[in-house]
Amino acid sequence: MGRYLVVLWMAVLFGAADGAWAAKTPVVIPQVAAKDRICFALYTAHEDVLKMTVQFYPLADGESRTATLEFKQDGAWKPVAETQITEEEYGNRAGDKTWTAHFRVENIDQSRDWPYRVVALDGVAAYEGLVRHDPVEKDEIVMAAFTGNSIYKHHGGDISRDDIVANIKKIDPDLLFFSGDQVYDHKRHLGYWLKFGRDFGDITRDRPTVCIPDDHDVGQANLWGAGGKKSNTGAGHDGGYFMPVPYVKAVERAQTWHLPDPYDPTPIQRGIGVYYTDMTVGRIGFAVIEDRKFKTGPHGLVPKRGPRPDHILDPDYDPKSVDVKGAVLLGERQLAFLNAWAGDWRNTDIKAVLSQTIFCGGAHVHGKVGGRLHADMDSNGWPQTARNKALAEMRRGFAVHIAGDQHLGTIFHHGIDDWEDACFSFCVPSIANLYLRWWEPEQPGENRQPRMPKYTGRHFDGFGNRVTCWAAANPSKEPNGGAKLTTRAAGFGVVRFKKSTRQITFECWPRKVDVADPATKQYPGWPKTIHQFDNYARKAAASLPTLKVTGMTHPVVKVINQKNDELVYALRIQGNTLRPKVFDNEGVYTLKIGDPDANRWTMLNDIKPTADADSVLSVKVD
């Protein structure tokens, strides 16, 4: 091999869920000149701290490992940070190294744009981009979301991503979110990660990007991280990580180091790190969670109901039989994080949770037409008790959920104890769809809206969870789902947060279209607009007196149950009035009303529900 040429034989899974191997596709680390040795960059900026990861092509012996970050100020480039390029081993047989540079710059002024330049190899290599200002002045904040970057050539994996990049530039989002499976090679992350950068670096270089790894990124078919223990199979169903720890840590370093600092950085077993965190963009608050890392593996824990430990084929099984005591989903650490985040409304008007996958079984047919599967434990529909705890924490902040992984664009309104009493979720479609799925319930949904398809409406998923389907971008029923990306239901999602109305709009776009063409249609069922309140649409047992607040507009209201000092919910209201709903008509509540940004608060204790619709509490926040 040449010094900079490495042929990577990428063993691609034929199915993200079935673990069978398909044909190998060569992916090349191209030989590039020294001036082009910087491939791409990812960054976030939060609370005046910039974090940036810069991915390099492999460097030669004797070449400088120093990289410098410069900002353009007053027309001249000025250095703001310097670091050493990493070359930790992945621990794979190929001996790949990380080749990343990580910059952390504190006390940046987020009210202005910062043109940046990364300089390396003694000034020979340079890479430019833009750190955008925090767009707090915009009424609508736009996020583009992606998942499932398959490489299997017959299903679009070898097709240019230029159509996506061109459309993203037209949409001009404020934030990018890659929810997982950016890399489908199970042993050579570096080569395909560089390809990912060549495909998408032109849009990540000048806008903040959340990127989180999923199962294929870390080298296994499915991932139940089980707190970091070792898995003995690439299928992953016994729980833990299959690839060596240095490999897992190298993947997470490349894909997540640039995120804001973790809420609690304590490593899990074997020294594997965590990255769950939060950030704000334009006064939209995002929680980034890891719904794979702590999750319990099903093998040996639940009764086997099919050929695999994670697949249930028997529609007559008792869902309660798999909701075993002690089975973990997010884990106590992340539940505590979500609880704290739900009550923290600094610099925030609307909240959203970002993660790998949705909290239900989001498909009935897997892999091919006729491949009906009753329940899939790789989804967040299992374990049910832990699923409900996660949704309960998310709804305390009226947060919407955006995720991927399912290979199928969907909109669900989730229920815990009743229909639609928790959040909406939007699962975005895969960039290139290898392993197809269909949302195809055997019975029509209840409570459907007029002229809505039979697959919409209220359903129980295979684990007995309440879900109300609003849209599903099902692939074609042609053999293998059709030959085109648009028939295989590939694409990307867009989420628009409108602060003045507290509305959230989901968009689902096919591949190989022009989003600027008025004739271009989204997948059936999109766009769909919801209100912030829809993410906690639980029926009220009673109401507290109407609050009329003076001294500030758009205050934060926290409702706290005095019996157990538990946060019932918190939100930043629109305007000055709110009649808080509660779910215990005999409860006694504390109300905390004010502005966390100015640390101005008024506390009201011993507030009881009232049936008097004219009852008013006048609240002055000094």
N, C-alpha and C positions, 0 to 999 in steps of 0.2 A: 504494500500500500504506500501511496505517496504520503508526504508529511501531513497534508491536510485533507486527504481523501480517505474516508472510511465508509465502506458499504455495509449498511445495516440491514440484516435480514429480519424483517418484521413479522413475527408470528401473530397474525390477526385473528381474534376470536370470530368464528362464524356467527355466534350469537352472544350478545352481552349477557344473556341469562343462562344459556345452555352449556357454555364452556367448551364446545367442540372446536377443533382447530380448522381453519380454512387455509387456502393457498397462501404462500409467503410472498410478500411484495417488497422489492428492494427499495430502500430509502437511503439517499446519499447525503453525507455531510460534504458539501461542495468545497472544492479548493478555492479559496478566496485570497485576494491580495491583502497585504497587511493593512492597507487603508480601509478595507471593508470588513475587518475582523470583528467589529461590533454588529451583532445581528439585530437586537431589538431591546426595548425597555418597557417596564411596567412601573406605574407609580400610583400612590394615593397621597392625599394631603388632608390632614384632619387635626383640628385644634392647633394650627400653626406649626405642625410637624410634617415635613415631607419625607416619605420613604420611597426609595427607588431601587429596583433591581435591574441591572443591565446584563444581558446574556451575550457572551462572547463565543465565537468559534474557537476550537482548540488552538492554543498558542504553542509555539515551538520552544525548545530549549534555548535559553539565552535571551529570549524576548522579555521586555519589561513587563512586570505584573502590576504596575501601578496605574490606577485610573483616577482621573480628576473630573469632578463635576463643576461646570461653570455656568453662571447666569449672565445674561446680557444686561448690563446696567449702564445707562447714559451712553449707549452706542458702542460699548466696549465689553469684551468677555472678561469676567472676573471670577477667579476660583472661589468656590464656597465649601467644597469638601474634597477629600482625597481618601482613597482606600486601596487595599490590595485585592487583586483578582483571586478568587478562590480556585483551588484545584484539588478539592477533596475527592476521594475515590467514591464512585457509586457502589463499589463492592460487587459488580457483575463481572462475568468472565471476560468481557471485552476490555475491562480496565478503563471505562469511561471516567472522565473527571467533570467537575461541575462548571468551571469557567464562568463564574458569575461575579459581578461587582455590586456591592450593596452600599447605598448612600443614605444617611440620615441627616437631615438639616432641620434644626429647631429654630423657632422664632421667625419663620418666614411670614411675609405679609400676604395673607390670602385674599386681600381685596384687589390685587392686581395680578395680571398675567406675568409669568416669568419665562421668557425664552431660555432654553438650556442647551448645553452642549457637553457631551462626555468625550474626553480626550484620553487616548491611551497609546501604548507602543511608542513612547517618547515623542508624542505629537503627530505620529503618522496616521493613526486612526482617529476619526471623529464622527460623532453621531448627534444630530440635532433634533429637538422637539420643543414642546410647549407645556409648561405647568400652568393649567388654567386657573383663573381666580375662582373662588367659591361663588357660584351664581345666585347669591341670596336675593338679588334684585329681580330675578325672573319669577313670574307667577307659575309657569309650568316647567317642572323639572322632568327630563326625559332620560330613561335608562333603556339601553339595548341589552338583550339577554340571549345567551347561546348555551348549547350543550351538545354532546355526542359528536365529536369531530372524527367520524369514521374514516378509515383509509382504504377500505375494501373497494377495489377499482370498479367492480360491476355495479356498485350502488352509489357512486358519486365520490368515493374517497380520493380518486386521483384527479378530480375535476377542480379547476381553479376556483378559489374563493373570491375572485375579483368581483363577482356580482354582489356578494355580501358587502365587501368593503365599499364598493361604489354606492350602494344603498345606504350604508351607515353614514357615509359622508353627506348624503343628501338629507338624512334625518337629523344629523348633527347632535347626537345625544350628549348629555352631560356626564354620563357614567356608563361604563361597559361592565357586564357581568358574565363571566364564563363559569358555569356551574359544575363542570367536571367532564372527564373523559376528553380532555384536550389532546391526550396522547393515548393511542391504542396499542402501542408496542409494549409487551410485557417484560422485556429484558433490556431494552436500549432506549430509555427515556430521552437521552440527550439528543439523538439524531432527529427524532420526530418533534421534540420540543423546539429545536431550531427551525424545523419546517413550519411549525405553528407560528413562530415569530416571523418567518418570511411571508406567511399568508396574512397575518393580522397585525404585524408591527406598524403598518402605516396608519392604523387607527388607534393603537395603544400608545403611540409615541406622544400624542397631544391631548389625552383626556384620561382621567382617573379610571382605573380598571380593578375590579375585584375578580380574582381568579382563584378557584379552590379545586383541589384534586379529588377525583373519585376513584373507584376501584381499578379501572384500567390504567390510570395514571401511575398507580403504585404497583402495578404488575400482577393483578389477579382478576379472575372473572367476576367475582362479587366480593364485597368487603363488609364483614361484621368485625369491626376493629377490636372489640372486647377489651378495651383499655390498653392495648398495645402488646398483648401476649403473642407468642409465635403460633402461626397457623402451619399445619402440616400438609396443606393441599392448596394448589393454585385456584381451586374452586372456592376456597375461603369459608365454607359453611361450618367449619369447626371453630371459627372465631379467631381473630388476630390477623397478623400480617405475614404473608408468605415470603416475600423477598427479604434479603438481609436488611438489617436496621440501617446501615449506611445508605442503601438505595432509597428507602422510605424517606430518610431525612434529607437526602439530596433532592428528591422530587419536591418535598414541601418547601425546602429552601428556595428552589427555583420559582415555584408557583405562588408562594404565599408570604415570603419574607417582607415584601413591600406593603403588606396590609398594615393598618394601625396596630400598635402593640396589643398582644393578647390581653383579655380581661384578667385572666389568671394564668401566668406562664408556666406553672408547675408542670414538668414533664409527666407523661404517663409511663407505663412499664417499659423497661429496656432503654429509657432515655429518649423516646420519641417525643417530639414537641407537640404543642397545640397552637392553634391560630384563631380560635373563636374570639370575636371582637365586635366593635361597633364603630360606625363613622357617620358623619353627616355630609350631605352634598346639597347645597341650596336649600337648607332647612328641612330636608327629608332625612329622617334618621333610619339607618340601616343596621340591623344586627346580622352578623355573619356567623353561622353556626356550623358545627361538624356533626351531621347526623349519621355518620358511619363510624367515627372513631371509638365511641364508647359502647356501641350496640352489641348485644349478645348474639353469638352464633347459634343457629337452630339445631345443629347436629348433636344428638344425644340428649337434648333438652326437651324436645316436644315429640309427640307421636308422629312417626313417619306416615304420610298420607299420599305418597306417590313415589316415583322412581328416585327422587332426590329429596334430601332432608328439608329443602326450602320450598318445594313445590307441593301444593295440595291439589289433588285432582278429584277428590271425593266431595261432591256438592252436599252430601248428607252428613258430613262430619259436624261435630259440635265446635263452633269457634272458641268457646270458653276453654276447650281442652288444650289450646295452644297459648292461652294467655296466662302463662305460668308465673308463679310468684318469683320475684327477683330478676325477671328478664328486664334488661336495660335497653333504652333507646338513646336519649340524649345524655343521660347520667345526671347525677345530682349537681355536679359543678355547672353544667350548662343550664339546668333549670334555675339555679340560683342567679346565674347571669341574666337570663331572660326576665326574671322577676325584677331585678334591679334596673335593667334597661327599660322595662315597661313603665317604670315610675320616673325615669330620667328624661325630661323634656327640654333640656338645654338646647337652644338653637334648633328647635325641632317643631314642625307643624303636623307632619304625617309620618307614620312609622311603617317599615317593611322588614320582613325577615328573609334573608337569602340563605339557601342551603342546597344540598345535592338533589334531594328528591322530596316528593309530596307525602302528606300524612294520610295516605289511603292506598288501597290497591287500585291503581289507576288504569288497568287494562284487563280485558278478559281473554283475548286471543294473543298468543305469543309466537313470534317466529314466522308463522305462515298461516294462510287461510286454513281454518279447521284446527289450529293448535290451541284449543281452549284449555285454559288453566283456571281453576277455581280461585286460588289464592297464591300470592307470591310473597314470601317472607323477606325478599330483598327490598320490598317497598316499606314505607314508614307506616303502613296500616297495621304492622305487627312490631312489637307486642302492643296489644290494644290499650292496656292500662297505662303504659308509658307513653303511648301516642296521645291519649287524652290529657295526660299531665302536660305534655309539650304544648298542645293547643290551648290549654287553660292558661298557661303563662303568656303565650303570644297574644291572646285576646285581651289581656289586662291593659295592653297598650294600643288596642284597636289596630293591630298590625296586619297587613296583608302579607301573603307568603308567595315568593317567586322561587322556582326551582327548575330542575331538568331531569335527566337520567332516564325517563320513562320511554324515550324514543317516540313520543306521541304528545302533541300539543293538546292540553285540556284546561278547562276552567271548572273547578269544583267549589261549592260552598260546603264547608265541613260542619258536622254536628257531633256533639259529645253526648249529652243527655237527651237532646231534642234536635229536630231538624234545624239546620242553619243557625245554631247557637254559637258557632265559632267563626273562624276567618274564612275568607276566600283564598284559594290558591290558583296560581297560573303556572302550569308546567309548559315550558317552551319546547318547540320541536327540535329535533336533532339537525345539526349542520349538514350532515350526510348520514342517511339512515340505513344502517346495515341490518339490524335485527328489528323487524317490524312488530308493531303491536296495534291492536284495535280495542277501542272501548265499545263493546257490543253486548250489553246485558240481554239475557234471554227473555226478560219480561219488560214491557214498556214502563218508563218511569212514571211515578205518581206526581200529581201536582204540576204537570208541565204547563208552560205558557202556550197560548194559542199559536198554532202553526210551527211549533218547535218539534224537532225530530223525536222519535220514540225513545232513542237512547238518552235523551235529556231527562230532567226531573229527578225525583227522589229515588234513591236506591240504597240498599245495603251492599257494601263491598264484601269480598270473600271472607273477611274477618268479622263481619257483623257491624262494621262502622257505618254510621249515617253519612251519606254523601249526596249532594244535589248537583247533578251535572248540568252545566250551562253550554258547554261546547266541547267537541272532540274533533281534532283534525285527522280523522281516520284515513289510512292509505287506501289506494285503489284495491279492488278485489281481483285484479288481473293476476296472472301467475307471478309469484315473487313480488307482488305489489306494484308491478309496472316497471318500465325501464327508465323512467325519467325521474329526476329529483322532485318535480312537482307532483308526480303521482305516488311517489314514495313518502310523501308528507314531510319532506325536509324543509328547513327554513330557520327562522329566528323570531324572537319576540321583542316587543317594545312595550314599555310601561310608562304611562304619562301621569304624573302627580300634579294636580292643579290645586294650588294652595288656597286660592280665593274661594273655591267652592268645596274644598276637601274631597274632590272626586278623583278616582283612580281609573284609568282607562287601559285595558289590555288590547294589544294588537298582535296578530299572528300572521306573518308574511311568508309566502312560499319562496323558494329559490328561483333564480333565473327570471325574475320579473323586474320591472322598474317601478319603485314605490312612488315616484313623482308623476307617473302616468295616471290620470284620473280614471282610466279604464281598468287599472289593475285592481283585482279583488283580493282581499284577505281570505284565509280559510273560513268555511262556513261557521257562523257563530261569533265571529269577531268583526269589528271591535265590540267590546263589552265594557260598559262603564258602571262602576259601583261607587258608593259613598263610603267614606271612612267609617261611619257608624255600622255599616254592614258587616264589618269584621268582628263585631261583638253584638250580633243581632239576637242574643238571648232574651227571651220574654221576661219582662219585669214582673216581680211579685208585688212591687209597690214603688212609689216615688217619694223622694224627699221634696221639701219645698223648693220652689223655683228660686235660683240664685240670680240676683241682679248686682253686678259688680261695678263699682266705681273706683277710679284711681288708676285704671289701666284698661286697655283693650286686649282681647285674645289671651286671657289669663289661662294658666294651667290649673285644672281642678283634679285633686286626688281624693278618692272616696276610700276610707279606711274603716274596716269593721272593728269596732272597739272591743268586741268579745275576744278576738284573738290577735288584734293588731295587724291583721292581714290587709294588704292592698287589694281592694275589689277591682278598681281600675283607675287609670289616669289618662287624661288627654288635655291637649290645648284646645279650648273651645274657640269657636268662631264668633266674634262679637263680645257681648257682655252678659248674656243670659244663658242659663242652662237649668233644666229640671232633671236632676240626676236620678236615674233609675237604680233600683236595688233589687236584690233577689231573695231577701228575707224580710217579710213584712213586720216582723217583730224585732228586727235588729236595731242596734244603736250605733251611730256612725260619727266618725270624725271627718271633717272636710278641711283640706289644706288647699288654699286658694292663693295664687300669686304668680310670680315670674322668677323662674330659676336663674335666668340670665342676670337679673339684677339682685337676686337673693332677697326679694321682697315677698313676704307671706303673711297671710291672716289664717288663724286656726279657729275652727268652730267645733266644739265638742258636744256630745250628747244630742245629736240630731236624729230625730225619729221620722219614720215614714208618715205621710199624711194622705188622706183621700181627698183633701180639699184642693182642688185644682187652682184656686186663687191664692193659696198660701205662698208667701214670698219671704225670702231672706235677703235683706239688703246688706251687701258686704263691701266695705271700703278697705282697699289695700293701700296702706301708707308707704 
